[in-house]
């Protein structure tokens, strides 16, 4: 696993013991991610809610050049976060490196052999709880990918009503839940539309369709109905929210 940097650094507030730390940039290179590094790591942190000083730490690095220098931000990750990033990639390289991190972690624990059984048990419970939670999230995301190709349209949108059916909640119940959570509201046309803040986050799109109340009256002005759609980002977000609400 050349070019992959793993060090024994203490991540502030992560645990009471020293912990292995993975260099995020070297992991990004080895996973051969197409996205630019800064966007990749920031998107992953935001989307999967990693916490600074718990899952990772940042530090500035100065790159000297022929003329002047450039300051870049680097990231050190816990082994757990590195494993999660590998699972998220959901490809052969990701699975390969996840297994590698597990082996590194085993060797590290065997080498230091924590003598306090209570502390060891605490660390094990924390790791196991997080692993199970991640597995559930991965399964949910896989479920989303399975039905995405079938029901999402060419714009990668799915109507809220179709989402309610697919998630086996029921259309009316799903709309009511989203209104109670102050995500959707009835507008002047009595259509369920999202609050602007959720549109700004990229969770929804609203499309308008023209119609006439009296189709036989050519002079009647057009009315417009509005239909709310989840984006893929919004669908993944609401699935996580449903877990919290249950």
C-alpha positions in Angstrom: 0.0 0.0 0.0 2.7 2.5 -1.1 2.0 6.2 -0.9 -0.6 5.7 1.8 0.5 7.7 4.9 -0.4 6.3 8.3 1.0 7.8 11.5 0.6 7.4 15.2 -0.8 10.8 16.1 -3.2 11.8 18.9 -6.3 13.4 17.4 -7.6 16.0 19.8 -10.6 14.8 21.9 -10.8 11.6 19.8 -10.0 9.1 22.5 -8.0 9.0 25.7 -5.4 6.9 24.0 -3.1 7.6 21.0 -4.7 6.7 17.8 -3.6 5.9 14.3 -4.2 8.7 11.8 -4.5 8.5 8.1 -3.4 11.2 5.7 -6.6 12.1 3.7 -4.7 13.3 0.6 -2.8 10.1 0.2 -6.0 8.0 0.7 -7.7 10.2 -1.9 -4.9 9.5 -4.4 -5.0 5.7 -3.8 -8.8 5.6 -4.2 -8.3 7.4 -7.5 -11.2 9.7 -6.9 -12.2 11.8 -9.9 -13.2 14.8 -7.8 -10.6 17.4 -6.8 -9.3 16.7 -3.3 -10.6 19.8 -1.5 -14.1 19.3 -2.9 -14.0 15.6 -2.2 -13.0 15.8 1.5 -15.3 18.8 2.2 -18.3 17.1 0.5 -17.7 13.9 2.4 -17.4 15.7 5.7 -20.6 17.6 5.1 -22.7 14.8 3.6 -21.8 12.2 6.2 -21.5 14.5 9.2 -18.0 13.8 10.2 -16.9 15.9 13.2 -13.7 17.9 13.5 -11.5 17.0 16.5 -13.4 13.7 16.7 -13.2 12.1 13.3 -10.4 14.3 11.8 -8.2 17.3 12.4 -6.9 19.9 9.9 -3.6 21.7 9.6 -2.0 24.1 7.2 0.9 23.0 5.0 3.2 25.5 3.2 4.3 24.4 -0.3 7.3 26.4 -1.4 7.6 27.3 -5.1 10.2 29.0 -7.3 8.4 32.2 -6.6 6.6 32.5 -3.3 4.7 29.7 -1.6 1.2 28.3 -1.4 -0.7 27.4 1.8 -2.9 24.3 1.6 -5.1 22.6 4.2 -4.4 19.0 5.0 -6.5 16.5 6.9 -5.6 13.7 9.3 -8.4 11.0 9.7 -9.1 8.4 12.3 -9.0 4.8 11.1 -12.8 4.7 11.5 -13.3 7.7 9.3 -10.9 6.3 6.7 -12.8 3.0 6.7 -16.1 4.8 6.2 -14.7 6.8 3.3 -13.6 3.5 1.7 -17.1 2.0 2.2 -18.7 5.1 0.7 -16.7 4.8 -2.5 -18.3 1.3 -2.9 -15.7 0.0 -5.4 -12.9 -2.6 -5.4 -10.3 -0.1 -4.3 -12.5 1.1 -1.4 -13.1 -2.4 -0.2 -9.4 -3.3 -0.6 -8.3 -0.4 1.6 -11.0 -0.9 4.2 -9.6 -4.4 4.7 -6.1 -3.0 4.9 -7.2 -0.5 7.6 -8.8 -3.3 9.6 -5.5 -5.3 9.5 -3.5 -2.2 10.5 -5.9 -1.6 13.4 -5.6 -5.2 14.6 -1.8 -5.0 14.6 -1.8 -1.7 16.4 -4.2 -3.0 19.1 -2.2 -6.2 19.6 1.0 -4.2 19.8 -0.3 -1.8 22.5 -2.6 -4.3 24.2 -4.7 -2.0 26.4 -4.4 -3.2 29.9 -7.5 -1.6 31.3 -10.4 -4.0 30.4 -13.1 -1.3 31.0 -11.4 1.1 28.7 -10.9 -1.6 26.1 -14.6 -2.6 26.4 -15.6 1.1 26.0 -13.6 1.5 22.8 -14.9 -1.8 21.4 -18.6 -0.8 22.1 -18.1 2.7 20.5 -16.5 1.1 17.4 -19.1 -1.6 17.1 -22.0 0.9 17.5 -20.5 3.1 14.8 -19.9 0.1 12.5 -23.5 -1.1 12.7 -24.9 2.4 12.2 -22.7 2.8 9.1 -23.8 -0.6 7.7 -27.5 0.5 8.0 -26.7 3.8 6.2 -24.9 1.9 3.4 -27.8 -0.5 3.0 -30.2 2.4 2.9 -28.1 4.2 0.3 -27.9 0.9 -1.7 -31.7 0.7 -1.6 -31.9 4.2 -2.9 -29.6 3.4 -5.8 -31.6 0.3 -6.6 -34.9 2.1 -7.2 -33.3 5.4 -8.5 -32.8 4.1 -12.0 -36.4 2.7 -12.1 -38.4 5.7 -10.8 -36.2 8.8 -11.1 -36.7 10.8 -14.2 -34.0 12.0 -16.7 -33.3 15.0 -14.4 -32.6 12.7 -11.5 -35.8 13.8 -9.8 -38.5 11.9 -8.0 -41.9 13.3 -7.0 -42.7 13.4 -3.2 -45.7 11.2 -3.8 -43.6 8.5 -5.6 -41.0 8.7 -2.9 -43.7 8.1 -0.3 -44.9 5.0 -2.1 -41.4 3.7 -2.7 -40.4 4.2 1.0 -43.6 2.4 1.9 -44.9 5.3 4.1 -47.9 6.2 2.0 -48.5 9.4 0.0 -50.8 11.3 2.4 -48.9 10.2 5.5 -45.6 11.3 3.9 -46.9 14.7 2.9 -48.4 15.2 6.4 -45.1 14.2 8.0 -43.1 16.7 5.9 -45.6 19.4 6.7 -45.5 18.7 10.4 -41.7 18.9 10.3 -42.0 22.3 8.6 -40.3 21.1 5.4 -43.4 21.5 3.1 -46.4 23.8 3.3 -49.6 24.5 1.5 -49.2 27.4 -0.9 -52.0 29.7 -2.3 -52.7 27.0 -5.0 -53.1 24.4 -2.3 -50.0 22.6 -3.5 -47.4 21.0 -1.2 -44.2 23.0 -1.8 -41.0 23.1 0.2 -39.7 26.1 2.2 -37.1 28.1 0.3 -34.3 27.1 2.6 -34.7 23.4 1.6 -34.7 24.3 -2.1 -31.5 26.4 -1.5 -29.9 23.3 0.0 -30.5 21.4 -3.2 -33.1 18.9 -1.6 -36.1 19.8 -3.8 -37.1 21.2 -7.1 -40.6 22.6 -7.9 -42.0 22.4 -11.4 -45.0 24.3 -12.7 -47.6 23.0 -15.1 -50.2 25.2 -16.9 -53.9 24.2 -17.0 -57.3 25.7 -17.5 -60.2 25.1 -15.1 -62.6 25.3 -18.1 -61.0 23.6 -21.0 -63.8 24.7 -23.4 -63.2 28.4 -22.7 -60.4 29.6 -25.0 -60.3 33.1 -23.4 -59.8 31.8 -19.9 -56.4 32.7 -18.4 -54.0 29.8 -17.7 -53.6 28.6 -14.1 -50.5 26.9 -12.8 -50.2 23.9 -10.6 -46.9 23.1 -8.8 -45.4 19.7 -8.2 -42.6 19.1 -5.7 -39.7 16.7 -6.5 -36.9 15.4 -4.5 -33.4 15.6 -5.9 -31.1 12.6 -5.3 -29.4 14.6 -2.6 -32.8 15.4 -1.0 -33.9 11.7 -1.2 -30.7 10.6 0.6 -31.2 13.4 3.2 -34.8 12.5 4.0 -34.0 8.8 4.4 -31.5 9.8 7.1 -34.2 12.1 8.7 -36.7 9.3 8.7 -34.3 7.2 10.8 -34.0 10.1 13.3 -37.8 10.6 13.4 -38.7 7.0 14.0 
